[in-house]
């Protein structure tokens, strides 16, 4: 998670010990969005693609 925190300062990031997933709270078009991912790499992709909602792509 340290790498993600460095890449995305100001984004709230955490690992859910009960869900086993990585999470981020991001802003898209001024609104908060909760993002869930299986891996840190997937979470980084989701944070970088704010127009790609819903995430993951269906």
Residue, then its C-alpha position, 0 to 999 in steps of 0.5 A: x500500500x505504500x507505493x499506492x499512497x505515494x502515487x496517489x497522495x490525498x486519496x484515502x486507501x485501505x485494505x479491508x481485513x474482512x473483505x480481503x480487498x483493496x479500497x479507495x475513496x476517490x472523487x469523480x466529477x466532484x462526487x465521492x466514489x468508493x472503489x474496490x479491487x482485488x489487487x493493488x495494481x487493479x486499484x491503481x488502474x481504477x484510480x487512474x481511469x475516473x471515467x471508467x465507471x462502474x469499476x471494474x468494467x462490465 
